Amino acid sequence: MKPENDLERYGLDTQCVLAGRDPHANHGFINTPIVRGSTVLFETVEKLQSGKQSYVYATKGTPTVRALEEAWTQISGAAGTVLAPSGLAAIGLALQAFTKAGDHVLVVDSIYRPARNFCEGILKKYGVEIEYFDPLAPLEAIERLFRPNTSVVFLEAPGSQSFEVCDVPGIASLARRHGAISLLDNTWATPILFPPHERGVDVAIEAGTKYLGGHSDLLLGLISANAATFPALRQTFDMWAIPPGPEDAFLAMRGLRTMPLRLREAEKRALDMAHWFQSRPEVSRILHPAFPDCPGHEIWKRDFLGSSGLFSIILKPASKAAVAAMLDGLKLFGMGFSWAGFESLVTPFDCASYRTVTQWKPEGPALRFQIGLEDMDDLKRDLDEGFQRLRATG
Ligand SMILES: *Cc1c(COP(=O)(O)O)cnc(C)c1O
């Protein structure tokens, strides 16, 4: 086997198998090893001063971290990637790289809530004005929000609780026309289901904690950028010096090999479960981009190559106690944040507590589901018993 430098000619599954490794540079071992370290030695004064040695200090890169950066650049169709120790750290780093005091930033109202907290708690403190907009607003209305000092438009599609799909390519091209950078949280779709840069996005964030890791055992963030934006991103990263640990980068690379396979299975299971929910009398609506009544479904069909394993449902009106009785007694669905691991999860949520420009008034309680790799029949039985508790409590 020869080191493969030209991965472009292969499909994405093959690229996920080959990217970021070079067995014959590692004594024939298939995987790039975990390299721990801080100091990197130089043999001569000349090498130390030349700035040309591949590695200079571990905050700026190790073989483990760089292999993952290169692999992600390949999979994302980007010019370059930097890594961060969590998805949220990646969001903060990217926002900081492209904003300064006096700027105006447009943020989709359905953005991941902790990202909103970063905008409110940190960007505002440094003199950046934040304005939210409706993910489903027509492009003309969104275009009117741009100002001469708009530096970033921050998107997420679909919203990771409510699943509206905004027009990412349309908004990214508005941003370009108005001299702003488009930034996308692409965690739900990953580059496998939504190739961000091909769709016109400048900078894309992935919480590697989710599908890339895939086993609920690591935290990681990745930021891929096109050629125009990568230098500024890298410069900000170098000033911060917050790389992930080498074990986490290694585990993420291990996850990459099976990510397309796991995504296909996640899609199948989530759709199966969403259709099952649709047949239940306790359920009012399904919020899943592949369902025709999900807001933004047509855009999803146009832009995405599939759906992943996370979606929500709206129950028919039920008391808090009834929902608690249903969820507290579940045996296979854990309650907790994060998702995209091998195990099933459920969380109750209420977008009304933080959104500012869109209404969130569902007819009943809202639940978000991550469907894991348990037997589907076992999962449905667990939920069926949950629905019985819901009905019994009233
Ligand atoms: C989980 C998540 C993040 C943050 O990732 P962490 O690694 O948990 O910080 C960002 N965006 C979305 C959509 C997420 O689901």
The ligand as an SDF file (V2000), in Angstrom:
LIG
                    3D

 15 15  0  0  0  0  0  0  0  0999 V2000
  -23.0440   19.6100   21.3840 C   0  0  0  0  0  0  0  0  0  0  0  0
  -23.1230   20.7090   20.4210 C   0  0  0  0  0  0  0  0  0  0  0  0
  -22.1620   21.7100   20.3910 C   0  0  0  0  0  0  0  0  0  0  0  0
  -21.0490   21.8220   21.4090 C   0  0  0  0  0  0  0  0  0  0  0  0
  -20.2170   20.7280   21.5020 O   0  0  0  0  0  0  0  0  0  0  0  0
  -19.4620   20.4240   22.8960 P   0  0  0  0  0  0  0  0  0  0  0  0
  -18.3130   19.5910   22.4800 O   0  0  0  0  0  0  0  0  0  0  0  0
  -20.4580   19.7110   23.7570 O   0  0  0  0  0  0  0  0  0  0  0  0
  -19.0360   21.7370   23.4620 O   0  0  0  0  0  0  0  0  0  0  0  0
  -22.2860   22.6990   19.4310 C   0  0  0  0  0  0  0  0  0  0  0  0
  -23.3050   22.7090   18.5660 N   0  0  0  0  0  0  0  0  0  0  0  0
  -24.2440   21.7670   18.5530 C   0  0  0  0  0  0  0  0  0  0  0  0
  -25.3420   21.8160   17.5540 C   0  0  0  0  0  0  0  0  0  0  0  0
  -24.1990   20.7270   19.4900 C   0  0  0  0  0  0  0  0  0  0  0  0
  -25.1550   19.8020   19.5020 O   0  0  0  0  0  0  0  0  0  0  0  0
  1  2  1  0
  2  3  1  0
  2 14  2  0
  3  4  1  0
  3 10  2  0
  4  5  1  0
  5  6  1  0
  6  7  2  0
  6  8  1  0
  6  9  1  0
 10 11  1  0
 11 12  2  0
 12 13  1  0
 12 14  1  0
 14 15  1  0
M  END
$$$$
